[in-house]
Amino acid sequence: MGFKFTWYGHATLGLETGGYHILIDPFFSGNPTAAAKAEEVPADFILVTHGHGDHIGDTEAIAARTGALVISNAEISGWLRKKGVKTHGQHLGGGFHHPFG
């Protein structure tokens, strides 16, 4: 299975693997180093490492546009779920088999 990494700018990475598009910490709006706009990037899954603004960034808007599943810790997942975002809470030490691995 091949994969492709894309660095979009501060904190933001993209990963394509197994036909899935995964965004990590999608901070595009207000990011002077962003190499794309939030409206342009595909996402099947969004991984959020923590709740700082320069990491959670455009998560809500991208998830609403794409229907991506957001994977983060329980607190961030619960907060986003209350906003109508599809989430999966996952903590250190836990495991889950997502379609991408």
Stockholm file with secondary structure:
# STOCKHOLM 1.0

chainA/1-101         MGFKFTWYGHATLGLETGGYHILIDPFFSGNPTAAAKAEEVPADFILVTHGHGDHIGDTEAIAARTGALVISNAEISGWLRKKGVKTHGQHLGGGFHHPFG
#=GR chainA/1-101 SS CCEEEEEEETTEEEEEETTEEEEESCCCTTCTTCSSCTTTCCCSEEECCCCCHHHHTTHHHHHHHHCCEEEECHHHHHHHHTTTCCEEECCTTCCCCCTTC
#=GC SS_cons         CCEEEEEEETTEEEEEETTEEEEESCCCTTCTTCSSCTTTCCCSEEECCCCCHHHHTTHHHHHHHHCCEEEECHHHHHHHHTTTCCEEECCTTCCCCCTTC
//
